[in-house]
Amino acid sequence: MSAEASEAEEARRPGQTFQANSDDDFDSESDTEASVQPSKKRRTLTTEGGGTHCAPVNNLGFKLQYDLDLDQPRGQISKATFHVDGQDPVVVERPEIGAPLSERLVWALLEKTQWRAYQNAEMRSAISKCHELLNPLHLGIGSSRTNGAAITNSGSGGGGVANMGENEHGVPNFVWNVQKLGAHTLAEIKDKYFLKIEDGTKDAQGNLYVPNGKKGSMCGTKFPHAIINFRARRGKEADADARYVCGACNNVKLVVRLMKRGDGGDGGEEPARESEVLDLIKKAHLPHQRSAWFNNEDRMQLYMYLEFADGPGTGTPVSAKVFKHPPAHGKLFSPAESPPYTLGETEFPMANGCASCTTNFAQYVAHANLKKPYKDRQFRFVVKVLNPFLVDVEGFTVRSLPFVVKSVLHNDVRTDVRFIRQGSEIVQATANAEVA
């Protein structure tokens, strides 16, 4: 909290010191009156002056300190105690109604100056709070942590923003803005709607693409790029296993759809529109509550990041420090990712129930560049809805298939060559077969 914010907070506490800078005593603000709690403050005017426009210069030859006693309900100054070096304190009481006009005018000026100082501190406190809210790179107050992602709870009608910092191991920490839905609305949404990442792992007839020995198979036009028989570097005797792969040389297109379960309970699902979910949220709030929304409450904005899909710490966001040659600026994607809620390259909107994000991996983000403890690990994409009513709702965070990243693909697959399994045999898909 800034010094000014602390000062304003102290002023609200009865019997506590009113914190204000000596320069504030002479600042010019609104003449509006308001109640101030009783307080004291010893202020100092020295023989030095200048440095601030219109700052007072004390040329009386001594250092002056003073305390002010305030009375409720209007913050009137009941007594001023002046302290001069080498002298006994001088106490000046508030003049009575019948006192000479000159005394009452000086006292009125003192009270107005004190009130303006209070207003100045309040305004600086408000500006400081606005700065924190509007600068997501400097705000992060997680209250709990799940899979490397911190969650901060807030009341309805607005909320905070998210920060993407790092812990001591360089692992990204995300702080999400969360607002709670009523039990009925929450159940209605959670039991019916969910996100789904479309992939290109099958042809149009539903046949899975498979590798054929040392020959890999290209996939469809969406994530992932291919599937290969991958041999982790554990020695020549290690068995190869089929893994999906993305090439750092190609763009990666991630397509996310909003789905809903059928009413018959038969496990069927069909595409949905985000307006269906947003209308349920809207109906659960009164107009005056909705008027205070400002942080994605009325839209379906998505955010994507990368995490480990297997091994120790599954679900931990990937850090640039796991690579022998770290990518530039610690960014995993190109164009570089930004923290949530900043409309960066990995934040994208949903429209008509569909959202897509096209990105590329940054230089050095490849399996061959992983440090030894991470050599066998796979990655996966994580997509979260940034709507604060949905960010922690089951079904509105979705994860992709596990995959590895290779710098180039031409050593493992050939362009437009795809294999599928037919019975016990692996055959090449026909040239005119549709690609999913």
N, C-alpha and C positions, 0 to 999 in steps of 0.2 A: 504493500500500500504506500502511496506517495506521502511525503511529509504533510502536504496540504490536506489530503484525505484524512490523515490521522488527526490533524488539528480540528477539522470539522467534527469528527466523531467525538473527540474529547469535549467539545463545546456542548454536546447534548447531554452530558452526564452531570446531574446536580452535584455541587460541591467539588467539582473537578476543575482543573485549570483550563481556561479557554486558550487553545493553542492558536496563535496567529503570528506571522512574521511581523517584525517591527515596521517593514515597509508597507504591510497591508493596512496598518493603522491610518494611513493617509491616502489609500486608494479611493478613487471615486467610483461608486457603483450606484445602484438604484436606491432611491429614497424611501422605498416601500418599507413599512414597519412590520415586524413579526416578533413573536415571543422568543426569548432566549433564556435558557436555563441559568440559574444563579451560578456564578463561577468566579474564579480569580485567575489573574495572570500577571506575572512580573515581567514587564517589558523594559527594554533598554534603549535609550537614545544616547549615543556617544558623541564626542566632539568631532568625529569624522563624518563626512557626508559625501554625496555624489555617488556616481556609479549607476544610479537609476534615475530615469527621467522624473523630475520634480521631487526627488528624495529630499527630506528635510535635513538641514545642516544645523546642528546644535553649536552655537558659538557662545554659550553661556559660561564655558570654562570648567565644566564638571560633567561626570558621567551620571546619568539619571536612570533609575529603575523605579517601576511603580507597579502596584497591584490594584485591580479593580474588583470590587464586590458587586455582584449583580443580583437583583431581586426579581422574583416572578411577579406577574405573569408576562410582563412586557420587556424584560431584560433591562430595566432601569438600573443605572449605576447608583448604588446607595452610599458608597464610600470609595475614596481613592487614597491609597497610601504610597507616599513618595519616599524613595530611599536614595540618599546622597552620600557618597563616600565620606567617611569621617564625621557624619552628622547623625543625629537621632532621626528615626522615621517621622515624616510629617503626614498627619492624617487630615484629610479634608472631607467633611460630610456633605451630603447632598443639600443644596440650599432649599429653604422652605419657600412656599408660594409667595410670601410677602417679602422675600429677600430682594436686594437691589437688582434691577434688570441686568446690569453688567455681569453679576455673578451667575444669574440664571442662563444668560446667553452663552457664557463660557462653558457651563455644564451641559447645555443642550448640544454645543459643538462637540464636546467630548463623547457624549452618548451617540451622536450620529456617526462620529468617526469609528467608534467601537462597533457599531452595527454594520457599517460598511466593510469593516475588516472581516466580520463574520460572514457576510454575503460573499465576499471575495473567496474565502476559504471554501464555502459551500460550492461555488461555481467551479473552482479548480478541482474539487473532489469529483464533481459530476463529469467534467471534461476528462479526468483521468479514467473514470469508469467507462466512458464512451470509447476512449482510446483502446482500452483492453478488449472491449467487445468487438471492435471493428478491426483489430489486428490479430488474426488467428495465429500468426507465427509466434506470438508472445503469450498465449493463453493455454494452460493445460492443467486441469485439476481433476485427475481421475480418482474415483472413489472405489473402484474395484477393477480386477484384471482378469481377463479370460483369453487364453490363447494369444497373449501378447497385446491384446487390445484393451485399453482402459475405457470405462464407461462413467460418465458423470450424469447424475440425475438432476432434473430441474422441474419446477412446477409448470403448470399449463400456461399457455399464452406466451411463448417465446422461450429463449434459452441461450445457452452458451454456444461456443463454436469449438472446433476440434484442433488439436495440435498434433503434429507428427514430429516428435523428437526422437532421441535414442537413449537406451539405457547404457549401463557401463560396458556392455559387450557390443554396442553398436546396433542392437536390434531395434527397429522402429517401434515406437509406442504411439498408438492412436487413442485419442480421447474423443468419444462420441457424445453428441447431445441426445439425451433420452427423455421422453415424456411418456407417462403411463396412460394407457387406455382403460376404460371401464371393463369389468370382467365380461359383460355380455358382448360388447363390441369386439373385444380381444378374441374371444372364443369364435365369434362369427367370422373373423378374418383368418385366424390361425387354422381353423379346421377346414377351410375351403381354398385359400389362395396360397401360392408359393411361386418362387422364382425357379427357372430352369435354364441352364446353359445349353444352347444348341451346339452340337459338334458334327464334324464331318467324318465320323468313323465308320459310316455305313453307306452303301450305295442306295440308289432309289428304290431297290427291291428289298432293302433291309439286310443285305449281306454285309457282315463285318469285313473290313479290310484287314489283311493279315500279312506278315512278312513271309518270304519264301527263302528259307535258309539265310544265306548272306545277302540276299537281295531284299531290300526293304520295299514297302509299298507306300505310294503316295495316298493321302486321304482326300477328303473333299475340299471345297473352297473355304470352309470355315476352320477354326481351330480343331485339332492340331494339324500340322503339316504332313506328317507321315508316321508310320509305325515300322520299327526295325527290331531285329534281334540284337539286343544290347548286352555286351559282356562287361560287367564291372571289372575294374583292374585288380583282381585278386589272384592273378596267376593264370597260366594257360589252361589249367584243368577246370577252371570255373565254368559253370553252365551259363549259356546266354539265355536271357529271357526277353520276351516281347515288351517293348516300351514305346509309348508315343513320344514323338520328338517334334520340337519346334526349331526352325532354323533362324539363327540370328541374322541371316542374310535376307530374310523375307519378312514382310509385314504379317502380323498376327491379328486376325479379326475375331473378336469375341462377341457373340450374339446372345442376348439374354431375353427371355420371354416371361411374361406373367401368365401363369396357368391357374386353372381352378379344377377342383375335383367334381365329378359328376354327382348329381343329386341321388342317383340310384344306389350309391355305395358299392358299385361293382368294380371299383378301382380305375374307372375311366377318367380321363382328364381332357381338357380342351382349353384353347387359348382364352384369355380374359383381357379386359382393358383396365388400365390403372384407374380410370374414372370410377369403376365399381368399388374399389377399395377406398379411394379418396372420398367418395360420397358417404360411405359408412362412417369414416372419421369425422366428416363435416356434420353429419346428423347427430353425432354424440357430443357436440359442443354448441353452446349458445352463441348468438351473434357477437356479444361483447367479448367472448373468449376468442372467437375467430378473428376479430379485428386486431388483436394483439399478435397474431402469427407473423413471423418474419424469417423463420429459419427452416424452410423446406416442408412446413407442415401441410401445405396444400399442393404439393407436387411430388413426383416420383423421380428423384435424382439418385443416380447410382455412383458408387466409387469402387475402383478395382485396385487390388494390390497383390503381391506375390508372397507365398509362404511355402514352408517345407511340407511335403505331403507324406513323408514316411521317416522312420528312424527316430532317434531321441529328439524330443522337443517337437513332435509333429504338431503342425498348426502355428509354429513360430514364424512371424514375418521374416523374410530373407533380408539379411544385412549385406551391404557392400563389402563388409570386412571378411566374409567367408571366401572371397576370391583372392588368389595369389596376387594378381594385378587388379586392384580395385578399380571399378569404373569411375569415370570422371565425376567429381563432385558428389560421389556416393549415390548416384542415381542409377536405377536399374533399367529404365526405359528411355527411349528416344522417340519423340521429344520427352524431356525429363518430367517425372511425376511431381506433383505438389501435394501438400497436406489436404485432407478432406475439407470441404466447405469453401474452397478457394477457386472453384471452377477451373481447375487445372486440366492437364491432358488426359488424366485417367479418371476424370469425373464426367459423367455423361447422362443425358436425360432419357426418360422413357416416353414414347409417344405411341398411342394405339396399341399398347401392350407389348411393344418391342423396343429394345435398346441395343445399340452396338458401339463397340469401342475398337478402333484400329490403332495398333501401336507397333513398336519394334523394340527389340532388346538392345540395350546400350553395348558399346564395345567392351569386350572382356567379360560380359555376362554369358558364360558358356560352361558346360560341364567340365571341359578339359582344363579350365582355369580355377576350378574349385580347390580349396586347400584339402589336404589329405583326409582330415576327419569328416569331410562332407562329400567325398568322391562318389559314394553310392547313393546319395540322396536324390530324390526327385522333387520337382516344384509342382505347384498348382496355383491357379488364379483364384482369388477370393473376390466376390462381388457383394457389396452391402448396399441396402437402401438407406439413404441419408435422411429420409423422413423420420423425425424424432419419435413418432408414434410406432414406427415399424423397425427401427434399427436393431432392436434386440428381440424382435418377434421371430419365433421359429418359422423357417420357410422363406424369410426375407434376407437371409445371408446364404449364398450358394457358392459351392466350390467346384472347380473344374476337375477333369480327369488328371491324374498325375502325369508328368512328362519330364523329359530332359531337354536341355538346350544345346544344340551343336552350332558351331560357327558357320559351317557349310553343310549342305545335304547331298551334293553330287557324288560323294564317296559311298553313300549308302543307298540312294534311290535314284531312279531315272525319271525324268519329267513325264508325267501322264501315264506312268506304268503302275498299275494297281493289281493286287492279287486278292482273291476271295477264296473261301473254302467251299468246295462242293463235295458233300459226302466226306470221304476220307482223303480226298485230294485237294491240293492247293493249285488253282489255275489262275491264269491271267484274265482279268476282266476284259470283256470285249470292248473294242475301240469305241463302239457307239453306245455303250452302256451309260445311262444317266449318272451324273455325279451328284450326290446329296450335298 
